[in-house]
Amino acid sequence: MNIGILCYPTYGGSGLIATELGKSLADIGHQIHFISYNQPVRLDTFKENLFFHEVSFNNYPLFKYAPYESALTSKIVEVVKVYQIDVLHVHYAIPHAAAAVMAKKILEKKNIQVKVVTTLHGTDITLVGKDKSFEPVVSYSLFESDVVTAVSNSLKIDTYKNFTYDGDIKVVPNFIDSQRFNRKPNEHFRKTIAPNNEKVIVHTSNFRKVKRVPDVLQIFRKIAKHLPAKLLFVGDGPERNSIEEACLACEVCKDVTFLGKQDAVEEILSIADLFIIPSQTESFGLAALEAMACEVPVISTNSGGLPELNITGVTGFTSDVGDIDKMANDALHILQDEHLNQFKSLAKIQSLKYKLDTILPIYERLYDSVIER
Ligand code: GMT
């Protein structure tokens, strides 16, 4: 099949999922065309059947807001025509779904058929998309898509709650490359971070408000009162500076390290004993899945799709948003030597449900089914 993939090119989970999916589809022989405003960060290999088309346009002084959606639509029309794209797989509804639907309508006028598969990822539904400045456009784009998927059951329910769309939504969860996300012991690295065999706790995110990163620091302070531990923050984003400042002002400062954006997250997760993800809302929690695949138990909230992934009492624990006392107590329970290994191995087992080899054929069958219609 000739497949167009629309996504954000950044470190966010939707862009990573879209890129890994496209690369894997190319590996099994499909022709893949990424369309975005930059080359996606994980699109780092050359393959003769893997293409990237950059959306760019000349700005004009009249425009207070650059009309990206129009430029994106025109680029989609061009790529579909030139490369005979069968299906467009759109990741994150805003503005990708509307642009794909508009391109489909333009192409219909030229007797060119292209199908649209829209995958909802999270804040396109739970935060940004439901705002009245976007809701009618998102609802219409869902109606006009040939297939709509969501990354968790919770996101599917939120979509019906927040939008007028009442068509089918298929749940296709995030996935993991289990070759890459595997615990690879590195004693040298572990000793550098935790020279006295302290427990290693990790948080990775894009440091947006929705991630509630200050809660991670508060939970860690409570844990550190009871056992020697180190905290690694991985990633970057708008909240990072204020958390670094808060950290400087507290007693655990010497035990906390900010590593910034990292490509080889699996190496950091491989020395971790616990992962904390205290998000306000999280449709799936790809970062938690990556941790579990590296045998790291998870302390998370029970919001969104997190309880579908993190089974409380088994792979970690879930708590109400903001309940940092419970999260710290649960963390201390997991970190007891007599419990830790069992949580680690059950986290790994749970992660195996989300292997790329399982999810890839589901998407392939979806594309097949829309093309045949
Ligand atoms: O919604 C976001 O904050 C961004 C989005 C992204 O582009 O990274 O993340 C969402 O999609 C991921 C991949 O499907 C999910 O694993 C994340 O849970 C989800 N984030 C939220 O719901 C906050």
Residues whose N, C-alpha, C, O or C-beta is under 5 A from the ligand:
A	BS01	GMT	G12 G13 S14 G15 H121 G122 T123 D124 V151 T281 E282 S283 F284 G285 L286
